[in-house]
Amino acid sequence: MSRRWLLIPVLLSLAGIAAGMAWVDWSKGGAGSGLYSREWQPDPVQGYWDPDRFYQPVASVEGVFPAAECIACHEALTPGIVADWRDSRHSKPANRAPVACPDCHGADHRKLRMPTPKVCAECHAVQHEAFQSEKQYGFPSHVLAMERATDSKHFVDKPKAETTACVQCHSVATKCDSCHTRHRFDAAEARRPEACTTCHSGPPHPDDETYFGSAHGKRYLAEAQQTDWSKPLRKGNYAVPTCAYCHMRNGQHVVADKSIWQFGLRQVNPNTAENKVKRERWVEVCTDCHDAGFSRRNLTEMDRERAQAWQVLNRTERLLRELRSEKAFYPAAGERPPYPTDWMEAWFPKERIGFFEGQASSFYNVSPIERDYFEMWYFANLGSYKAAAHGAPQLVKEGHEALAHAEKSISAQAGALRNKARGPRPDLRPLWMEGEYTMHNRKHN
Amino acid sequence: MRVVCLFLLWLVALPAAGKTCVECHAGAAERSWALSKHGVIARIEAGRERRRAPDCTGCHSVEAQAPTATHYAGKRSRAQAREAATESCRACHSPRYTTEQNAAAQRGLAIGEMKQREAEALVATARRETAGEELARIESLFATLRDKNLRELRLGLAHQSPDYQWWLGQAALDGSLLRIKGTLGEARRNRAVAATTGK
């Protein structure tokens, strides 16, 4: 008798799981893509960034063409890409027929496709398999980058004309020419650090500045023109490491295997069993040139930098949480626009403080002190981390000065907010809820 | 006579000959190009005979390939300059691609300009309501929004740099806009406080 009662919660849980899976499946069936695909329409240009899902062939030219005819027309129409292709290995591979236009785009001009990683995988299976294998590591990884973008609430919420900027970089998951630009597709190009900087630059991930500011980067700049970049990324082939040399061991198309998840964004313990294994993989890379002890000491130095940064960040986060419990934010979460996708927030407005509360989306429609913390955490903190990881001590110093300066400024603002918290509180809703862009954003995403 | 003429011509051309665009257009204009895929390719492949990707003159000087004759862009309307620059895109990109990318850039810029107009309206309100330090701060935030954030968005869109479009463009515009709102709100509260304490 009692066993039969046990069945009820089991069956209910199973039904719940099935309903959840059905809901996720349903939510991915909209006009957009990802978890919130029913909430947004793609911008027309999205087809170029996520061709598998959004590219529409053009119907203006009719006919099925062999390569020679494609080349004959496009030599006149778009001579640059034909010349690129002629310079590429695709046009003159050893021991096989050239890989020409129809092999990647199809031959029927009204059904042309923009090549996706799956298309490249027809020949480059090893690279594609390695690239796909990144899924096992979760974020951050190249292969999951597009999902990372489209599953973010701020991506869904903001006008698509604005978030086109996001998918340009996050398309590293959906096209191969982010690193091997068309129509040359040169491995040598992707071995150069500049190839990564279109995306790995700017306030939250100044990988370019921190690498070029390191001893490695300075030597690269001095020697790049005299280096033969056609050699594989193996020990002994290069005098100075580049992004791909360290992050893509032996040229493998995997950047996520050594990365410690969210090492810059959260306070992560570098000494868990798993992280120790990853650390040893890093040391193995460094020992291509350096002594293992030297490498470990440098990585320990980075741990010290992280601990220092988190002392400052934790103090500031604690202060902001105190302000929230004292209801001192002005405007508070309920007095400014919520995300349309976030129904919970419409009922229970709450300021997002810290990684687990969605700090990454707290850069718009928040009060100035919250934006200041966003910039402290996302710009100054990540800049310091990148500088420490890439070995640019001057930039570590500057990053920590920026953290200290931000803490001081946030503390001063917090003091002022506290002093005024008990006094009069003019209604800020018209100021924050209205305005041309704010109202446009509420209706359009 | 011919020798003298040539010598004079040489003298006139001398200051321009050694100059590169970057000497005047350093900073955001250069960097937004350098970080784009065009800039990356042009930098990596500098010195090669065939140019795969455009540098400044590749787009801004269609009619005159000589670097000294590039300054026509500023004397035209933005639309004319864009059309002229788009000519050079077509050496590699299809007409549909350039049209779509241009249209997407226009839409992105329209959003940025919407943020600017929202901020402008707030500045007008601030000029009526406030004065002194609070107004000066709002004016200075607006100057950053218009002269830095919106400019960098425009450069990011024109040069196809995602970083300039997003973190230095749209997200930076958001930051300046919310700080203007924050300062204006604080000014209102300060006046309310002053009214209750009878100052």
Contacts between the chains, C-beta under 8 A, distances in Angstrom:
chain1	res1	chain2	res2	distance
A	43	B	104	6.3
A	43	B	107	7.3
A	44	B	100	5.9
A	44	B	103	7.2
A	44	B	104	7.1
A	45	B	100	5.0
A	45	B	101	6.4
A	45	B	103	7.5
A	45	B	104	4.0
A	48	B	97	7.0
A	48	B	100	7.2
A	48	B	101	7.8
A	58	B	94	8.0
A	58	B	96	5.7
A	77	B	90	7.9
A	77	B	94	7.8
A	78	B	90	7.0
A	78	B	91	6.6
A	78	B	92	5.6
A	78	B	93	6.9
A	78	B	94	6.7
A	79	B	91	6.0
A	80	B	52	7.2
A	80	B	91	4.2
A	80	B	92	3.5
A	81	B	92	5.1
A	83	B	50	6.4
A	84	B	52	6.1
A	84	B	92	7.6
A	87	B	50	7.6
A	158	B	170	7.9
A	159	B	111	5.6
A	161	B	104	6.9
A	161	B	107	3.6
A	161	B	108	5.2
A	161	B	110	7.0
A	161	B	111	5.3
A	162	B	108	6.4
A	162	B	111	5.0
A	162	B	170	5.0
A	164	B	104	5.4
A	164	B	107	7.9
A	164	B	108	6.3
A	164	B	165	7.7
A	165	B	108	7.1
A	165	B	156	7.3
A	165	B	162	5.2
A	165	B	165	3.6
A	165	B	166	3.9
A	165	B	169	7.1
A	165	B	170	6.4
A	166	B	162	7.7
A	166	B	166	6.4
A	168	B	160	7.7
A	168	B	162	4.2
A	168	B	165	7.6
A	169	B	162	4.9
A	181	B	37	5.8
A	181	B	40	7.9
A	181	B	41	6.0
A	184	B	52	6.8
A	189	B	41	7.3
A	189	B	44	6.2
A	192	B	44	5.2
A	194	B	40	4.8
A	194	B	43	5.6
A	194	B	44	5.4
A	195	B	40	5.9
A	195	B	44	7.3
A	197	B	35	5.7
A	197	B	40	6.6
A	198	B	35	5.5
A	198	B	36	6.3
A	198	B	37	5.6
A	198	B	40	5.9
A	198	B	161	7.1
A	198	B	162	6.7
A	198	B	163	7.8
A	199	B	162	6.4
A	199	B	163	7.7
A	201	B	35	5.3
A	201	B	163	5.2
A	202	B	163	3.6
A	202	B	164	8.0
A	202	B	166	7.8
A	202	B	167	4.6
A	202	B	168	6.7
A	203	B	167	5.0
A	203	B	168	7.4
A	204	B	167	6.6
A	208	B	35	7.6
A	225	B	47	7.4
A	330	B	185	6.6
A	330	B	186	7.4
A	330	B	189	6.8
A	331	B	185	6.5
A	363	B	171	5.6
A	363	B	174	6.2
A	363	B	175	6.9
A	364	B	171	7.2
A	364	B	174	3.8
A	364	B	175	7.8
A	364	B	178	6.5
A	365	B	174	7.9
A	365	B	178	6.9
A	366	B	178	6.4
A	367	B	178	7.4
A	367	B	182	5.7
A	368	B	178	6.4
A	368	B	179	5.0
A	368	B	182	3.7
A	368	B	183	7.5
A	371	B	175	5.5
A	371	B	178	5.8
A	371	B	179	7.1
A	375	B	175	7.4
A	420	B	189	6.1
A	420	B	193	6.5
A	423	B	189	7.5
A	423	B	192	7.4
A	423	B	193	5.1
A	423	B	196	7.0
A	424	B	189	6.8
A	424	B	192	3.9
A	424	B	193	6.1
A	424	B	195	7.7
A	424	B	196	5.7
A	425	B	189	6.8
A	425	B	192	7.7
A	426	B	185	7.6
A	426	B	188	4.6
A	426	B	189	5.7
A	426	B	192	5.3
A	428	B	185	4.8
A	428	B	188	7.7
A	431	B	122	7.8
A	431	B	181	5.7
A	431	B	184	6.4
A	431	B	185	5.8
A	432	B	181	6.0
A	432	B	185	7.7
A	435	B	118	4.0
A	435	B	121	6.8
A	435	B	122	7.3
A	436	B	114	5.2
A	436	B	117	5.1
A	436	B	118	4.5
A	436	B	121	7.3
A	437	B	111	7.1
A	437	B	114	4.3
A	437	B	115	4.6
A	437	B	117	7.6
A	437	B	118	4.6
A	437	B	177	7.3
A	438	B	118	6.5
A	440	B	111	8.0
A	440	B	114	6.0
